[in-house]
Amino acid sequence: MNIEKSIDTILKVLEDNKALDVIVFEVSKLTSISDYMIIASGRSSRQVNSISEKVTEAAKENGLVLLGTEGKKEGDWVLVDLGDIIVHIMHPDTREYYQLEKLWSSVTIEAEQAEKAEQGQ
């Protein structure tokens, strides 16, 4: 399965399970740990866990390699590592506290500016 189709599959699962505020970041130029990060929220710890289980099931059904999950015990922030794609499913309070999208968007902007500077633009 190609990466775009994999992302579409994950996004469909998130939508079907009523995940909130879904954001996709392409981070391949910024880090070697993954090509894409998807951040989404669930309304409660129970929903965060449920969404993470559905993402995991869909990944396995579609032939994606599940490298691991973290945080299911606590349920405030579950990370699903699919290698090229890392999915963060977070409780809104936890998401607000860590502000991952701010971190990655600022890094993305800085990387784009550096790339333009290198190209002489």
C-alpha positions in Angstrom: 0.0 0.0 0.0 1.4 3.4 -0.9 1.8 6.1 1.7 -1.1 8.3 0.4 -3.5 5.4 0.6 -2.2 4.5 4.0 -2.8 8.0 5.3 -6.3 8.0 3.7 -7.1 4.7 5.4 -6.0 6.1 8.8 -7.9 9.4 8.2 -11.1 7.4 7.3 -10.8 5.4 10.6 -10.3 8.7 12.6 -13.3 10.2 10.9 -15.5 7.1 11.4 -14.6 7.1 15.1 -15.4 10.8 15.5 -11.8 11.9 16.2 -11.5 15.7 16.6 -9.2 18.3 15.1 -7.2 15.9 12.9 -4.0 17.3 11.4 -1.5 15.7 9.1 2.2 16.9 9.0 4.7 15.8 6.5 7.9 15.6 8.5 10.2 13.6 6.2 12.5 16.6 5.7 12.6 17.4 9.4 13.3 14.1 11.0 14.3 10.5 10.2 11.9 8.9 12.6 8.9 9.2 10.3 7.6 10.7 7.1 4.2 11.7 8.4 2.6 12.5 11.8 -1.1 12.6 12.3 -2.5 14.2 15.4 -6.1 13.8 16.5 -8.1 14.1 19.7 -10.7 12.0 21.4 -13.3 13.4 23.9 -12.3 11.1 26.7 -9.6 8.6 27.7 -12.0 5.8 26.7 -12.5 7.3 23.3 -8.7 7.9 22.8 -8.1 4.2 23.6 -11.0 3.1 21.3 -9.7 5.2 18.4 -6.2 3.9 18.8 -7.5 0.3 18.8 -9.5 1.0 15.6 -6.4 2.6 13.9 -4.3 -0.5 14.9 -6.9 -2.9 13.6 -7.2 -1.0 10.3 -3.5 -0.9 9.9 -3.1 -4.6 10.3 -6.1 -5.3 8.0 -4.4 -3.1 5.3 -1.0 -4.7 5.6 0.7 -1.8 7.4 3.5 -2.7 9.8 2.6 -1.9 13.4 5.9 -1.1 15.1 4.2 -0.5 18.5 1.8 1.5 20.6 2.5 3.6 23.7 0.2 5.1 26.3 -2.8 2.9 26.2 -2.7 2.2 29.9 -3.1 5.9 30.7 -5.3 6.8 27.8 -4.5 10.5 27.7 -2.1 10.2 24.8 -1.7 7.0 22.6 1.0 6.9 20.0 0.6 4.4 17.2 3.8 3.8 15.4 3.4 2.6 11.8 6.9 3.4 10.7 6.4 5.9 8.0 3.4 7.3 9.8 3.1 8.1 13.5 -0.4 8.7 14.8 -0.9 10.6 18.1 -4.4 10.3 19.6 -4.7 12.7 22.5 -7.2 13.8 25.2 -7.9 17.5 24.5 -6.3 18.6 27.8 -3.1 16.7 27.0 -3.1 18.0 23.5 -3.4 21.6 24.7 -0.6 21.1 27.2 2.0 19.6 24.8 0.9 21.6 21.7 2.5 19.2 19.2 1.0 20.9 16.3 2.7 24.2 17.3 6.0 22.4 17.6 5.8 20.7 14.2 4.3 23.7 12.4 7.0 26.0 13.7 9.7 23.5 12.7 8.1 23.1 9.3 8.1 26.9 8.8 11.7 27.2 9.8 12.7 24.3 7.5 10.9 25.9 4.6 12.6 29.2 5.2 16.0 27.6 5.4 15.3 25.7 2.2 14.3 28.9 0.4 17.5 30.6 1.7 19.6 27.8 0.4 18.0 28.2 -3.0 18.6 31.9 -3.0 15.0 33.0 -2.9 
